[in-house]
Amino acid sequence: IEVIMGGGRKYMFPKNRTDVEYELDEKARGTRLDGLNLIDIWKSFKPKHKHSHYVWNRTDLLALDPHSVDYLLGLFEPGDMQYELNRNNATDPSLSEMVEMAIRILNKNPKGFFLLVEGGRI
């Protein structure tokens, strides 16, 4: 997978690690009992000559130059993404912003790409 975005940040960090966005919310803290930081592991498995980026907010996502991104992991909420009506427009990208960035990154592949977009909680 070259581009993956959504929620679920707390499942990537060791138990009780404070969330970057919701520092005081205990429910947003890391949940992994094995002590692993899966974001660091994800980065370490990417080829050294490729550019992998992890972002957790809208500002960082929109600041990316898609021509310099080979792999993107965007985790914008500790759990599920917020519904559009409840979304914090300053910190959480919209679905259309995530899709546009994904297309711009994946479009570099001359063989084409497959993009799956899920727009509701399933």
Residue pairs with C-beta under 8 A, 6 or more apart in sequence:
2 70
2 71
2 72
2 105
2 106
2 113
3 71
3 72
3 101
3 102
3 105
3 106
3 115
4 72
4 73
4 74
5 61
5 72
5 73
5 74
5 75
5 76
5 93
5 98
5 101
5 102
6 74
6 75
6 76
6 81
7 75
7 76
7 77
7 78
7 79
7 80
7 81
8 75
8 77
8 78
8 79
8 80
9 19
9 20
9 28
9 56
9 75
9 76
9 77
9 78
10 19
10 28
10 29
10 30
10 31
10 78
10 79
11 31
11 32
11 38
12 30
12 32
12 37
12 38
12 39
12 75
13 29
13 30
13 31
13 32
13 37
13 38
13 39
14 30
14 32
14 34
14 35
14 36
14 37
15 29
15 30
15 31
15 32
15 33
15 35
16 29
16 30
17 29
17 30
18 29
19 25
19 28
19 29
19 30
19 78
20 56
21 28
21 56
21 57
21 77
21 78
21 91
22 28
22 78
25 78
27 78
27 79
28 78
28 79
29 78
32 38
39 54
39 73
39 75
42 52
42 54
42 73
43 52
43 54
46 52
46 70
46 71
47 70
50 70
50 71
51 68
51 69
51 70
51 71
52 69
52 70
52 71
52 72
52 73
53 64
53 69
53 71
53 72
53 73
54 72
54 73
54 74
54 75
55 61
55 64
55 72
55 73
55 74
56 74
56 75
56 76
57 76
57 91
57 92
58 76
58 89
58 90
58 91
58 92
58 93
58 97
59 90
59 91
61 74
61 76
61 93
61 97
61 98
61 101
62 93
62 97
62 101
64 72
64 101
66 101
66 104
66 105
66 107
66 108
67 108
69 105
70 105
72 101
72 102
72 105
74 93
74 98
76 91
76 92
76 93
77 92
80 121
81 87
81 92
81 121
82 88
82 92
83 121
84 94
84 95
87 94
93 101
95 117
95 119
99 115
99 117
102 115
102 117
103 115
106 113
106 115
107 113
